[in-house]
Amino acid sequence: MSYLNTLLFGIYPYIALVVLFVGTWARYDHGQFTWKAHSSQMLRKKNMVLASVLFHVGVLVIFFGHLVGLLTPHWAYEWIITPGQKQVMAIVVGGIAGVMALIGGGMLAWRRLTDPRVQASSTFADNMIIVILVIQLALGLLTILPTLGHLDGSTMLRFSAWAQGIFTLQGGVADHLVGVHWIYKTHIFLGLTIFVLFPFTRLVHMLSVPLEYFGRRYQVVRKRA
């Protein structure tokens, strides 16, 4: 089991990060025409605006919450908030954002898998990634259950030490996850797998900020007589 733990949480993270960065760079360099969200809103817009807003707002809150929560050193915030208080805040904010994203993602996944017009314009990767994201959101919410059993912040400190150890190239980082609940491990593994899939799906549009849009000239659209 120790070998599997090391493989999944000591080696696989680096494989995932290499694929993420190299694959994203290669796609941007060689396939910019494919670098888009492939929005299907024009095909079926009814009742999907709310779903899209819930999903995207929830995911953004979760993403930056994980980014700041995992990669911020303990000494940087211990004078303001204790690990236990930070964990409770993560449960509340992350729980609300997770529910929002899960509801919105579930609605978007249902439309993509059942609407004939959207199905016709969807690829296997489109269907796969939305289903994986919904599963990941559900797993994230499920991690709240074991977390409620220990609100002292000790588990969060272990996850932070693991994540920071990965980015600082420390050895033996997988040991931080030995003995943690399987729901956490499944959630982390699927998150790393999303990194691997990122360059090959529509998720790359997350990196595109349409700054030119604000300075472009107006388009004049006239109806035919």
N, C-alpha and C positions, 0 to 999 in steps of 0.2 A: 504493500500500500504506500510505503514511503517513496518508492520509485515512481509510482503513478502520481503521487502528490507533487513530486519534484518536476515531473514531466509537464503536468498540466499547469502548475502555478509558478514554476521556476524557469522553464524553458519555453513553453508555449507562448507566454506573454511577449517574449522577444521576437518569436516568429511572427506573431500577429502584428506587432509594431513595424517590423521590417516590411511585411506585405502591405500594411496600411500606407506607409510613407512612400515606398518605392512604387507600388502599384498606382497610387494616386498621382504621383509625379509623371509616371509613364502614360497614364490615360490623358492627363492634361496636355502632355507634350505631343502625343500622337493621335488623340481622338477628341479634340475640343468640340467637334460637332455633336458628340454624344453627351457632352457635359451640360445636362439640363435636367429639370425635374420631370419632364414628360407629363405635365399636368393633364388630368382627365376631367377637369372641372367643366370644360365646355361641352363635354359629352353628356354629363348628367350632374347638374348643379343643385337640384332640389334637395333641401334638407342637409346639404353637405358643407355649407359654410360654417355652421356651428361645429360640426365634427372636425373640420380642418383646424379651426381656431383652438378648440379644446386640445387636440392632439399636439399641435405645434407649440403652443404656449406651455403645456405640461411637459413636453420633452425638453424644451429649452431650460426650464427651471430645474428639471432633474439632471440634465447634462452639466450645467454650471454648478449645481449643488454638489454633484459627485466630484467635479474637477477641483473645486475649492476645498470641499470637505476632506478629500483623500490626500491632496498634495500640499496642503498647508501644514507646516511643522507645528507640533504641539506648543512649542515655546512662543509662537507668534500670536496665539490667542488665549493662552492660559491665564493671562492677567485680566482678561475680559470675561471669559466664560469657562466653566469647567467641562471636562469631557462628557460627564453625565448630562449636563444642560445642553451641550452641543448635540448629543445623541437624541434627546427628546425633541429638540428643534428640528433635527433631520427627519424624525418620525412624522411630526406634524406637517411640516412644509412638504416633505417628500411624499407623504401619504396623500395630501390634497392634490398635489401636482400629478401623482401617479394615477389617481382615480380619474382626473380630468383627461390625461393622456390615454388611459385604457378605454374610457368611454368613446373618445374621439377616434382612437385607432381601431376599436372594434367596429364602429360604424363605417369607417373607410375600408376596412378589410372586407366587411360584408358586401359593400357596394362593388368592390373590385372583383370579388369572387362570384357574385350572383347577377350583376347587371350585364346583359348581353353586349351592349355597346362598349362598356368599359373593358369587358373581357376580351373583346376583339382587338383592342389596342394595347393590351397588357402582355408582357413577356413573362416567362417563367421566373425570372429574377424579380420582377415587380411583385408577383404574387408571393414568392418565397419571403422577400424581405419584410413585407407588411405583416405576414403571419408571425415571423420570428420576432419582430418588434412587439407585437401584441403579447406573445408568450413571455418575452423578457420583462415587459411592464407588469404582467401578472406575477411573475416570480419576484420582482422587486417589491410588490405589495405584500407578498407572502413572507418576505424576510422580516416584516414588522412583527409577526407572531413570535418567533424565537427571541427577537430583540427586546420585547416587552418583559422577558424573563430576567434580563440583566441590564438595568438602566444606569449602571455606574460608568458607562463609557469605555469599559475595558475592551469590548469587541471592536468598537470603532477605532480604538488606538491600534489594534492588531491589523486591521485593514489598511489604516493609514501607513503603518510601518511597512507593510507589504508593498503598497503602491509606490511609496517614496523610495523603497529599496530597489524596485524595478527601474525607476528613472535615474537613480544614482549608481546603477550597476553594482549593487552590493551582492555578495554571495549568500546563499542559504535563505533567500527571502521566502521560499515556499514553506519554511518552518513556521512562519507566522500564521499560516492557515491550517496547521495540523490540529485536528480536533474540533474545528468549527462545524456548525450545522451544515448538512448537505444542501439545504436550500441556498445558503450563501455561496457555496462552491459552484452549484449549478448556475446561479445568477452571474457569477464572475466568469465562468467558462463561456457562457453564451454571450456575455458582453465582449470577451476577447474574440469570439467567432464573428461577431458583428464587425469588429475592426478588420478581420480578414476579408469579409465580404464587401466592405465599404467601397473600395475602388472599382468594383465590378457591378455596382448597382446605381440606382438613381440617388442614393444618399450623398453622392459627391456634390449635389447642388447646395448642401449645407455650407460649403466653402466659398460659394459665390455670393458676393455682395454687390448688388446692382448700383454702384455709385454713379455710373455714367447716366443712369436714368434721370437723376435729379437735374442734370445740366443739359439734357438733350433738347432739341427743338420740338415744338408741338407738332403732332400729326393732325392733318385736316382730313377728316373722313366725311365724304358726301354720299348721300343716298342717290341711287339712280332715279331719274324722273319717272 
